[in-house]
Amino acid sequence: MKIRSELIDELVKDYQKPEDILGEGGLLKLLYLSLRNIAKKWTMPIKNWRDALNQFATLFEGRMPLA
């Protein structure tokens, strides 16, 4: 739980930089870059990931390959 709150705090901190807010395109780019930075720091395996993938494959049939 502590790790999640730290990652969320880091994401919020990135959004509070006024020089980075350049309109909708800038916000989307900032969100993408923030999530990419968070993903680099993520070290824990995701619980039940196989179950989640199966759900995604069902919801997005034809758009998400299982292999």
Secondary structure, DSSP 8 states (H G I E B T S, - for coil): -HHHHHHHHHHHHHHT-GGG--SHHHHHHHHHHHHHHHHHH--S--TTHHHHHHHHHHHTTTTS---
